[in-house]
Amino acid sequence: MEKYLNYKTMEHFEELESRIIEVVQDTIDNDELTKEEFENRKDEIINDNVWQEIDTYLIYYEDQMEVVKELRLYDWSHFGTCTTIGEVAYYGLEEEIMSRGKVTDINNYKFNYEKQETK
């Protein structure tokens, strides 16, 4: 089922994606990762930051309900055993963010660190 998101929702998701890219970039900078090091840890780094930012985004019940409504998450059986609206919103938002591909595109990150060869 294709989702048709309204402008406000798209704007919120784009802001969330931008925030995730910022915190992933902070991790790259703080750990002084080369492109190759990031590629080796990409899934771990991106997933940790996606999960953290979604948790922050969905603190309030009102935000959870908005995500459920906007993503039309009326059948969440494919998410497993969700028992709360918060879980449904979380998994739906994670699926939406990851499927858009912006946060996983390595071209959205900058690498200024190269391993120095020691003699």
C-alpha positions in Angstrom: 0.0 0.0 0.0 1.5 3.3 -1.0 1.4 6.1 1.5 0.3 9.6 0.6 1.7 11.9 3.3 0.5 15.5 3.7 2.9 18.4 3.5 3.1 18.9 7.3 3.9 15.2 7.8 6.6 15.2 5.1 8.1 18.3 6.6 8.3 16.6 10.1 9.8 13.5 8.6 12.4 15.5 6.6 13.3 17.4 9.8 13.7 14.1 11.7 15.9 12.7 8.9 18.0 15.8 9.0 18.4 15.5 12.7 19.4 11.8 12.4 22.0 12.7 9.7 23.4 15.4 12.1 23.8 13.1 15.0 25.3 10.4 12.8 27.7 13.0 11.4 28.6 14.0 15.0 29.5 10.3 15.7 31.7 10.3 12.6 33.4 13.5 13.7 33.7 12.5 17.4 35.1 9.1 16.6 37.2 10.5 13.7 36.0 7.7 11.4 37.3 7.2 7.9 34.8 6.3 5.2 35.9 2.7 5.4 35.5 2.6 9.2 32.1 4.1 8.9 31.1 1.6 6.2 32.1 -1.3 8.6 30.0 0.2 11.4 27.3 1.9 9.4 24.4 -0.3 10.4 25.2 -0.1 14.1 25.8 3.7 14.1 22.8 4.6 12.0 20.4 2.2 13.8 21.4 3.4 17.2 20.9 7.0 16.2 17.6 6.3 14.3 16.2 4.5 17.4 17.3 7.3 19.8 15.9 10.1 17.6 12.6 8.3 17.1 12.3 7.7 20.9 12.8 11.4 21.4 10.3 12.3 18.6 7.6 10.1 20.0 7.7 11.1 23.7 4.2 12.4 23.7 1.0 10.4 23.0 -0.2 13.1 20.6 2.8 12.7 18.4 2.4 8.9 18.5 -1.2 9.2 17.4 -0.2 11.7 14.6 2.3 9.2 13.2 -0.2 6.4 13.3 -2.8 8.5 11.5 -0.4 10.0 8.9 1.2 6.7 8.1 -2.2 5.0 8.1 -1.0 2.3 10.5 -4.4 0.7 11.0 -3.0 -2.8 10.4 0.3 -3.4 12.2 0.3 -7.1 12.2 3.6 -7.1 10.2 5.3 -5.3 13.2 4.9 -8.4 15.4 3.4 -8.2 18.8 3.0 -4.5 19.4 0.9 -3.8 22.5 0.9 0.0 22.6 0.2 2.9 20.2 3.8 4.0 21.0 5.2 0.8 19.7 3.1 0.9 16.5 4.2 4.6 15.9 7.8 3.7 16.6 8.0 0.8 14.2 6.0 2.6 11.5 8.2 5.7 11.7 11.4 3.6 11.7 10.1 1.7 8.6 9.2 5.0 6.9 12.6 6.7 7.7 14.6 3.6 6.6 12.7 3.0 3.4 13.2 6.6 2.3 17.0 5.8 2.3 18.2 9.3 3.1 19.8 8.4 6.5 21.5 5.3 5.0 23.0 7.1 2.0 26.7 7.4 2.7 26.8 10.4 0.4 25.0 12.4 3.0 28.0 12.2 5.3 31.4 13.9 5.3 34.7 12.2 6.1 37.8 14.2 6.9 39.9 11.6 8.6 42.3 9.3 6.9 44.3 6.7 8.6 47.9 7.8 8.9 50.4 5.1 8.1 53.1 4.6 10.7 56.6 3.7 9.7 
